[in-house]
Amino acid sequence: MRVSEFWRAVDQVFGDAYGAVVSRDVVLEQLGGRSAADALAAGVDARAVWDALCDSQDVPLERRHGKGLQEPRD
């Protein structure tokens, strides 16, 4: 997943306004206590950030690929 795909998925799954808030304000223990935005800025893989964000927000597996993105690989 590219960073641009991450942001597109955030917008599609969470919406523009809430997506910005959840990416900036939710502390993700899986990412060392950083927000998704901070983790991306630190160079953490976008897919790992996406998975951690989805885990924290209980996003169902069928929605985790994000609209317009490829289906996740097994």
Backbone as JSON Lines, residues from 0, in Angstrom:
{"i":0,"aa":"M","n":[0.85,-1.17,0.0],"ca":[0.0,0.0,0.0],"c":[0.9,1.24,0.0]}
{"i":1,"aa":"R","n":[0.58,2.15,-0.86],"ca":[1.3,3.43,-0.89],"c":[0.64,4.4,0.1]}
{"i":2,"aa":"V","n":[1.37,5.43,0.45],"ca":[0.84,6.41,1.38],"c":[-0.41,7.08,0.79]}
{"i":3,"aa":"S","n":[-0.4,7.36,-0.5],"ca":[-1.58,7.97,-1.13],"c":[-2.78,7.03,-1.05]}
{"i":4,"aa":"E","n":[-2.56,5.73,-1.18],"ca":[-3.64,4.76,-1.05],"c":[-4.15,4.71,0.39]}
{"i":5,"aa":"F","n":[-3.23,4.85,1.35],"ca":[-3.62,4.9,2.75],"c":[-4.62,6.04,2.98]}
{"i":6,"aa":"W","n":[-4.27,7.23,2.52],"ca":[-5.13,8.39,2.75],"c":[-6.46,8.26,2.01]}
{"i":7,"aa":"R","n":[-6.44,7.67,0.82],"ca":[-7.68,7.45,0.09],"c":[-8.56,6.45,0.85]}
{"i":8,"aa":"A","n":[-7.96,5.41,1.4],"ca":[-8.71,4.42,2.17],"c":[-9.28,5.04,3.45]}
{"i":9,"aa":"V","n":[-8.5,5.88,4.11],"ca":[-8.98,6.58,5.31],"c":[-10.23,7.39,4.97]}
{"i":10,"aa":"D","n":[-10.18,8.14,3.89],"ca":[-11.33,8.95,3.48],"c":[-12.54,8.09,3.17]}
{"i":11,"aa":"Q","n":[-12.32,6.97,2.49],"ca":[-13.43,6.1,2.09],"c":[-14.04,5.38,3.28]}
{"i":12,"aa":"V","n":[-13.23,4.91,4.19],"ca":[-13.74,4.11,5.31],"c":[-14.26,4.98,6.44]}
{"i":13,"aa":"F","n":[-13.55,6.07,6.75],"ca":[-13.92,6.9,7.9],"c":[-14.59,8.21,7.53]}
{"i":14,"aa":"G","n":[-14.48,8.62,6.28],"ca":[-14.99,9.93,5.87],"c":[-13.91,10.98,6.01]}
{"i":15,"aa":"D","n":[-14.08,12.08,5.3],"ca":[-13.06,13.13,5.28],"c":[-12.77,13.7,6.66]}
{"i":16,"aa":"A","n":[-13.8,14.13,7.35],"ca":[-13.6,14.82,8.63],"c":[-13.12,13.86,9.73]}
{"i":17,"aa":"Y","n":[-13.85,12.76,9.93],"ca":[-13.46,11.83,10.98],"c":[-12.13,11.15,10.65]}
{"i":18,"aa":"G","n":[-11.89,10.89,9.38],"ca":[-10.63,10.27,8.97],"c":[-9.42,11.1,9.37]}
{"i":19,"aa":"A","n":[-9.54,12.41,9.2],"ca":[-8.45,13.3,9.59],"c":[-8.23,13.26,11.1]}
{"i":20,"aa":"V","n":[-9.32,13.23,11.86],"ca":[-9.22,13.2,13.32],"c":[-8.64,11.88,13.8]}
{"i":21,"aa":"V","n":[-9.18,10.77,13.31],"ca":[-8.73,9.45,13.78],"c":[-7.27,9.21,13.4]}
{"i":22,"aa":"S","n":[-6.84,9.69,12.26],"ca":[-5.45,9.51,11.83],"c":[-4.47,10.34,12.64]}
{"i":23,"aa":"R","n":[-4.95,11.45,13.15],"ca":[-4.09,12.37,13.89],"c":[-4.13,12.14,15.4]}
{"i":24,"aa":"D","n":[-5.3,11.75,15.93],"ca":[-5.49,11.76,17.37],"c":[-5.51,10.4,18.06]}
{"i":25,"aa":"V","n":[-5.78,9.33,17.33],"ca":[-5.84,8.01,17.96],"c":[-4.43,7.48,18.15]}
{"i":26,"aa":"V","n":[-4.1,7.12,19.39],"ca":[-2.79,6.56,19.72],"c":[-2.83,5.07,19.43]}
{"i":27,"aa":"L","n":[-1.91,4.6,18.63],"ca":[-1.86,3.21,18.21],"c":[-0.69,2.5,18.89]}
{"i":28,"aa":"E","n":[-1.0,1.65,19.85],"ca":[0.04,0.94,20.59],"c":[0.87,0.06,19.67]}
{"i":29,"aa":"Q","n":[0.23,-0.52,18.64],"ca":[0.95,-1.36,17.69],"c":[2.06,-0.6,16.97]}
{"i":30,"aa":"L","n":[1.96,0.71,16.97],"ca":[2.94,1.56,16.27],"c":[3.78,2.36,17.26]}
{"i":31,"aa":"G","n":[3.96,1.81,18.45],"ca":[4.81,2.46,19.43],"c":[4.17,3.67,20.09]}
{"i":32,"aa":"G","n":[2.84,3.69,20.18],"ca":[2.15,4.79,20.83],"c":[2.07,6.05,19.99]}
{"i":33,"aa":"R","n":[2.2,5.89,18.68],"ca":[2.11,7.03,17.75],"c":[0.75,7.04,17.07]}
{"i":34,"aa":"S","n":[0.41,8.18,16.54],"ca":[-0.78,8.26,15.69],"c":[-0.42,7.71,14.31]}
{"i":35,"aa":"A","n":[-1.44,7.45,13.5],"ca":[-1.19,6.99,12.14],"c":[-0.37,8.02,11.36]}
{"i":36,"aa":"A","n":[-0.73,9.28,11.5],"ca":[-0.01,10.34,10.78],"c":[1.45,10.41,11.21]}
{"i":37,"aa":"D","n":[1.7,10.29,12.53],"ca":[3.07,10.31,13.03],"c":[3.86,9.09,12.56]}
{"i":38,"aa":"A","n":[3.21,7.94,12.55],"ca":[3.88,6.71,12.11],"c":[4.27,6.81,10.64]}
{"i":39,"aa":"L","n":[3.37,7.32,9.81],"ca":[3.7,7.5,8.4],"c":[4.86,8.47,8.22]}
{"i":40,"aa":"A","n":[4.84,9.56,8.98],"ca":[5.91,10.55,8.9],"c":[7.25,9.96,9.34]}
{"i":41,"aa":"A","n":[7.2,8.96,10.22],"ca":[8.42,8.31,10.7],"c":[8.89,7.2,9.76]}
{"i":42,"aa":"G","n":[8.13,6.96,8.69],"ca":[8.55,5.97,7.7],"c":[8.0,4.56,7.92]}
{"i":43,"aa":"V","n":[7.03,4.41,8.81],"ca":[6.41,3.1,9.0],"c":[5.62,2.75,7.74]}
{"i":44,"aa":"D","n":[5.67,1.49,7.35],"ca":[4.97,1.0,6.17],"c":[3.49,1.35,6.23]}
{"i":45,"aa":"A","n":[2.96,1.9,5.15],"ca":[1.57,2.36,5.12],"c":[0.59,1.23,5.38]}
{"i":46,"aa":"R","n":[0.85,0.03,4.89],"ca":[-0.04,-1.11,5.15],"c":[-0.08,-1.44,6.63]}
{"i":47,"aa":"A","n":[1.07,-1.4,7.3],"ca":[1.12,-1.67,8.74],"c":[0.33,-0.61,9.51]}
{"i":48,"aa":"V","n":[0.44,0.63,9.08],"ca":[-0.3,1.71,9.72],"c":[-1.79,1.52,9.48]}
{"i":49,"aa":"W","n":[-2.17,1.19,8.26],"ca":[-3.57,0.97,7.94],"c":[-4.15,-0.17,8.79]}
{"i":50,"aa":"D","n":[-3.43,-1.27,8.87],"ca":[-3.9,-2.42,9.65],"c":[-4.06,-2.05,11.12]}
{"i":51,"aa":"A","n":[-3.1,-1.33,11.68],"ca":[-3.18,-0.91,13.08],"c":[-4.35,0.03,13.31]}
{"i":52,"aa":"L","n":[-4.56,0.96,12.4],"ca":[-5.68,1.89,12.52],"c":[-7.01,1.15,12.44]}
{"i":53,"aa":"C","n":[-7.13,0.23,11.49],"ca":[-8.36,-0.55,11.36],"c":[-8.59,-1.42,12.6]}
{"i":54,"aa":"D","n":[-7.54,-2.04,13.12],"ca":[-7.67,-2.83,14.34],"c":[-8.21,-1.98,15.49]}
{"i":55,"aa":"S","n":[-7.67,-0.8,15.63],"ca":[-8.06,0.07,16.75],"c":[-9.5,0.55,16.65]}
{"i":56,"aa":"Q","n":[-10.01,0.6,15.43],"ca":[-11.36,1.12,15.21],"c":[-12.36,0.02,14.86]}
{"i":57,"aa":"D","n":[-11.94,-1.24,14.99],"ca":[-12.81,-2.4,14.71],"c":[-13.43,-2.36,13.31]}
{"i":58,"aa":"V","n":[-12.62,-2.0,12.33],"ca":[-13.09,-2.0,10.95],"c":[-13.16,-3.46,10.49]}
{"i":59,"aa":"P","n":[-14.31,-3.9,9.96],"ca":[-14.43,-5.28,9.5],"c":[-13.43,-5.59,8.38]}
{"i":60,"aa":"L","n":[-13.0,-6.83,8.31],"ca":[-12.01,-7.24,7.31],"c":[-12.46,-6.92,5.88]}
{"i":61,"aa":"E","n":[-13.74,-7.07,5.61],"ca":[-14.22,-6.83,4.24],"c":[-14.15,-5.36,3.83]}
{"i":62,"aa":"R","n":[-13.95,-4.46,4.76],"ca":[-13.83,-3.03,4.44],"c":[-12.39,-2.53,4.49]}
{"i":63,"aa":"R","n":[-11.46,-3.36,4.88],"ca":[-10.09,-2.91,5.1],"c":[-9.29,-2.63,3.85]}
{"i":64,"aa":"H","n":[-9.74,-3.09,2.72],"ca":[-9.0,-2.8,1.49],"c":[-9.27,-1.39,1.03]}
{"i":65,"aa":"G","n":[-10.37,-0.79,1.44],"ca":[-10.7,0.57,1.03],"c":[-11.28,0.59,-0.36]}
{"i":66,"aa":"K","n":[-12.27,1.41,-0.57],"ca":[-12.91,1.52,-1.87],"c":[-11.88,1.98,-2.9]}
{"i":67,"aa":"G","n":[-11.85,1.3,-4.02],"ca":[-10.95,1.67,-5.1],"c":[-9.55,1.1,-4.96]}
{"i":68,"aa":"L","n":[-9.3,0.34,-3.9],"ca":[-7.99,-0.29,-3.72],"c":[-8.1,-1.76,-4.02]}
{"i":69,"aa":"Q","n":[-6.98,-2.38,-4.29],"ca":[-6.97,-3.81,-4.53],"c":[-7.4,-4.54,-3.27]}
{"i":70,"aa":"E","n":[-8.03,-5.69,-3.48],"ca":[-8.37,-6.54,-2.34],"c":[-7.09,-6.95,-1.63]}
{"i":71,"aa":"P","n":[-7.13,-7.06,-0.3],"ca":[-5.93,-7.46,0.41],"c":[-5.5,-8.87,0.02]}
{"i":72,"aa":"R","n":[-4.23,-9.07,0.0],"ca":[-3.67,-10.39,-0.31],"c":[-3.63,-11.22,0.96]}
{"i":73,"aa":"D","n":[-3.84,-12.52,0.79],"ca":[-3.76,-13.43,1.94],"c":[-2.34,-13.85,2.21]}
